[in-house]
């Protein structure tokens, strides 16, 4: 391969790298852009996406970022005739706690002075404005947040949920998107605008007048005026080639999907999350066996909440997807992550606490169940890194642990503005490495909930 010359080289062809390439070419067609990855596009971490999106975040700036992304996804949905399968039934955040004042206070904080316009308290005595998600259409879907209080009201609309649930926070501006179709659309536009793709593994980067990027194989080199590091789990390794130490780590998280042959979950149920900590539902014999083994006795103790359950594939499908990001152990990224063979039964039993009908699948998940996993690449505060670094011309777009799909459009747009030297809003610096220079802001940020669901 002869040395390739390009104005901008983007390392990483997951949804973040693809979005960045798409928006650079959209805003500056004459800029030559090359998209580089050791894999085919969307086949590594982005292939493991939950494909969910939400505007709920503990901090207004993250809410602003994801709402911008939602607006851009809606533009693509319209342009493509709904090719990206954008839906919006919301998120159901369920808890057995009677006092949820801390959650309500957090939501009010993100809406600020407009909180009273967007937060609706629904109770059996006063529930005139609640609109159940009878359709998955994003057009015309309610905005804001509905808080459903009391068993009778919850049971009326969601009778399949655990009867001990006392409160549901229904985030209305949330749903699902087909990230593979969205990426395919962006790649088509990128190619049509003259964008190039190269398959190769980066083994070295040098900076002189331009960047010299060496690929695996002695003669493979790319020369670029600017480089965007969108390498996902490998972003830290790429940046270290230029002596940039990114404050990120990788945590392997897993999911399962299987056909709900027993029709345990209504197809119109929104993406439901059990917020409460729990002890997994093992029988006494299983508990005894687990307690005897030092490697697995933690499975008999209390575990953090936020177990996910959602119908997968639309109203006419019969698949379910379950996830539980209880793992908190950082690990080095590899091209073939090793999955926990016990995870499917663990997440099933966890999800069955919120959806008791799932107990019918204990120890007999369908044979065609799919078990998969990917890395959450995260900063300590669980905020992304989008923007310039200390090396002139070298940019980062990443560290989106579990929210890459939902933030892809807005992060790609923002990163393109950095690269093209367009004006960025002053608050955008807080989404970049610049935020670590503001000790007051970081102290505030580190005191807040990380927004992990």
Secondary structure, 3 states (H helix, E strand, C coil): CCCEEEEEEEECCCHHHHHHHHHHHHHCCCCCEEEEECCCCCCCHHHHCCCEEECCCCCHHHHHHHHHHHHHHHHHHHHCCCCCCCECCCEEEEECCCCCHHHHHHHHHHHHHHHHHHEEEEECCECCCCCCCCCCECCCCCCCEEEEECHHHHHHHCCCCCCCCCEEEEECCEEECCHHHHHHHHHHHHHHCCCEEEECCEEEEEECCCEEEEECCCCCEEEEEEEEECCHHHHHHHHHCCCCCCCEEEEEEEEEEEECCCCCCCCCCCEEEECCCECCCCCHHHHHHHHHCCCCHHHHCCECCCEEEEEECCCCCCEEEEEECCCCCEECCCCCCCCCCCHHHHHHHHHHHHCHHHHHHCCCCCCCCEEEEEEEEEECCCCCEEEECCCCCEEEEECCCCCHHHHHHHHHHHHHHHHCCCCCCHHHHHHCHHHHHCHHHHHHHHCCCCCCC
